[in-house]
Each structure stands twice: as C-alpha cells, then as structure tokens.
Amino acid sequence: MFGDSSPTKLGQICSSWRRIAHSTPHLWRTINLGSKVADGPSGAAAQLEVARLWIRRSGALALSVALQERNISFGDRDAALMLLCDARDRWEHAYIDLSWPDNSASRRLFHGDAPLLVQLHVVFEDGPISESHSLQAPRLRTALCTLRHTSSAVLLASMPWSQLTKILLDRVSLVAAVTVLAQAGAVVSCRLCLPDELAELENFRPPVLNLPNLTTFILEISTDVEISEEVATNVTLLLKAMRTPALTRLHVEEDALGEEPALVRAAVDAMECRGLEHLRVAYTHRPDHEVYAERFPQVATISLDIAGEFPDDWGQWSMLML
C-alpha cells in the first residue's frame, strides 16, 4: 500500500491524476497490512486507516488481502483481523498470519461466507485452538496451511478439502495429514512437511488414499536430528498407502525412507504412478545417479541432492510470493 508502486503516488502528481486514481477501483484492490515499508506509516493505526480507505475506494471489486502479524503490535492485531474479515465476502486471495491464535481469532477467520475466495494461506502459531467453524468458500481451490506449535484440529474441521486442487500442509501431524488426504480427491499439487516428532506413532496403519488427480507431490520431514527408524517406517507406510496414477513429479527425502534406493523404488511401485516423469531425491546417503537410473529406467529426469531445495517450477508455496 506504500512505496513507489502504490497508486497513492498517482495522487501526488497533480489534481487530475488524483481524480483519475480515486475513481479507478481496480487500483485499490490489494490490501497488505503489516508489511514493512520505509516510507509507509510507522504505526499500525495509520496502516489500518489507509486500509479502510482502500477498501472503500475499491468499491465492490474482489480483494487480495494480507495480514502479516509479526509487524503489528499485539494490541492492534484484533482490529486488523476484524477490518479484513468485515470484507470477507470480497476476498479472492488471502494471506492471514495468526501468530497469536485463540478461539476468537479462529472464529472470526473461519465463521462466515467467502463466495469469491480462490486462494487462502493461513499461518497458526503458539497456542491451541479448540473452536472450529466450516469456511463457506465454494470457489476455494488452494489452501496453504502452516502450523507452528498449534493444534491442527481447527483446520481439519474448517477447510473444504474435497474441492481443493492445491494443498500445503506444513508442520502438521501424520494423523492430520492422513485425515486431509483421505478427503482430497481433487488435489493436483500437494506439499506435505511433517515434523519428525509428530510422525513417531506406534502401529501406524493408514487407509488406502485414492488421489486420482495428483500430479505433483512433495514430501518433507522437518528435523534437526537424524530421522529415527520409526519415522522412516511411518513415512514409507504413508507413501505405500497412496494411489496416485496421474503422478508425474515426486520429491522425497532418501533418509526419510531408510537411505536405500530400493526402498524408494518399493514406495513408488506401491503408489501406482506408471507415468512418473521427474523424481527428486533429497538428502541422499550416496548420491549415485546410476543406481537410481537402474532402479527407475522409465523416469526421464532423476535429480539427486544433498539438500532439500527444489526448483520454482514445482510451484509457489507462499501467497506472499504469488
């Protein structure tokens, strides 16, 4: 909302440009609260006032909204969320960072209609949320969900998983991931990041997960220590439970499957992805391309990496980067 690219700059050229800018609703459709801009207002109250003005100037048009909580003082967070949620029926793209989650915040975010919403990225952190409501968003196709030290129950009950085509589940438990995937029959692109401490389950037996439209799947383990045998077993069981006949791109971490190419091959065979075109294997124990080429002769592109990065053409996984 501030800086050289802001439409406010047009109003500073002359009165004619100002009239044109103020009478052009499309210029005011992007509301970004909490972003740090050198020449923008220093206080949240000033940003909120500017946001209210932009919402009025944008008329009845669909909005792209962002709330970056970390740059807003604690006392202004609820006011910022309330302002944006009052315009929920106009959201088309939304990034909401709820790093202070509580029941009132989650209720305000999810309890209501969002008939125009297509993409939603939510960040929860530092606290349990017990209340949940079903988000009414018939056009929603992308849900990017990042959880940090927070119960995932509210998301499981709130999102219309069956209609989504792109899903990010970051820092969710293994049980939560299975619950979502069991409902996500329409998903085309999925990125799953499991904390290792939430993947240690005894007697983990996932049901068959039919994902007939999935073409890109990225599976990562979030850990700073060596992955345990129990976690590797559970991750392998998850992959073997998935049925992905349309899968063309797969990203896995070798050490999360037991550090043997044969184990990766067994998991891929169980997934029934006969048309796999690109296999990326991160954190390889022995980055020997020939071994993988022998195991996967039908795969055109095999990438081995000692790190876990993947190219941008595998998708953008943050609304702030879109």
Beta strands, then each sheet from edge to edge (+ up, - down):
strand 1: 30-33
strand 2: 63-67
strand 3: 91-98
strand 4: 119-125
strand 5: 142-148
strand 6: 166-170
strand 7: 189-195
strand 8: 209-210
strand 9: 216-222
strand 10: 242-243
strand 11: 249-253
strand 12: 278-282
strand 13: 301-305
sheet 1: 1+ 2+ 3+ 4+ 5+ 6+ 7+ 9+ 11+ 12+ 13+
sheet 2: 8+ 10+
end
